[in-house]
Amino acid sequence: MALQAPVATDLRLVASLLHVIKHIERMGDQCVNICKLIPLSGHDAPADAELVARIEKMGELVRSQVTQARQAYSLRDVALAEDLVRQDMEVNRLNRECFARALAIGDDPDTREWASYMMLVARSLERIGDNAVDIGEQTAFVVTGLFREFSDASHAPAR
């Protein structure tokens, strides 16, 4: 690139790709974490239907976020990228519900251990969603030349 005298858009693209690669790698790491947790939960683990349903819903939403982040980046669609925050708010809500459900799951040690692993699964899914939003932010940077966070993580959402 140094020999080609790139323009600002080329440099933004290269810089954003370095960030996007990092976020994709982090998503992959979270997937590995989930895969490592599942066998720890046991063969015939004492499952809680409510908690499982929330985690399944989180998985569906996160899959949608990752697909949408990829599409927004490839199409350079800032509005599609910004919409990732809406989905992420739902994922964050479900993550909090999983945590609350795991705490209230009961006194049986096996069930509590299983619920603890499921809390970690939910947290990994939540982090994948956050990384999808970060890819959306890189999309906006490539298009506009300005980096901005889509939401302010320093303020906890209203419950």
C-alpha angles and dihedrals in degrees: 000000000000090000094049100057096230121212125233094269091054092050092048090051093051093045092048093047090057089055094043091052089053091051093048090051090050090051089052090050090053090051089053089050091053091049090052092050098052097068090046090061090067138244098273097021119179098254127197112215093211094053093044091050091052093049091048090051090049090052091052092049094046091049088053091048093052091048091047093047090053092048094046091051095047093046093039087231109163095183091054089048092050090051088067088079091063091055092043091057089059091048090050091050092051090048090055090048091051090052092049092047092049090053092050096043097109143257101289106115094215092051092047091050091050091048090051090056090048090053088057091049090051091049091051090051090049090053091051088055091050090053090051088055089050089055087052089054089053088052090057090047093054092049101040105025090231124104116217135158113241093219136019108247092189091075116068114225119253114265 
